[in-house]
Amino acid sequence: MFWLDSIITYVGIIYGVLLVLATLVRNKITEAFRIDALFMAQPTEATRKINLVAGVAIIAYNIYAMF
């Protein structure tokens, strides 16, 4: 069961990196993963910063969960 936990943790870190990239880079791949586009009716450039905060929080939690 340890390998499944590791896979989920690594996928979480990758998703966090994608969220951080969604703040900085604008292309089709990163736009699909934006949290503000999923939960807000009309996401704007001002709401794009939510992805940075969420991405760093997800990365930090998953690194904490590894140890």
C-alpha positions, 0 to 999 in steps of 0.5 A: 500500500505504500506505493499507492500513497507515494503515487498519490503524493507525487501526483499531488506535487505535479498538480501543485506545479501545474497550478503554479504554472497556470499563474505564470504561463498561459496555454491550453494545458495550464488553462485546463487545470486552473482552480479559479476557472473551475469554481468561479463563474467568470474567471479573470486575470485578477483571480488567476493568483488563486492558483499560485496560492493553492499550488504552493499549499498543495505542494507544501502539504504533499512534501509534508506528507512524504515525511 
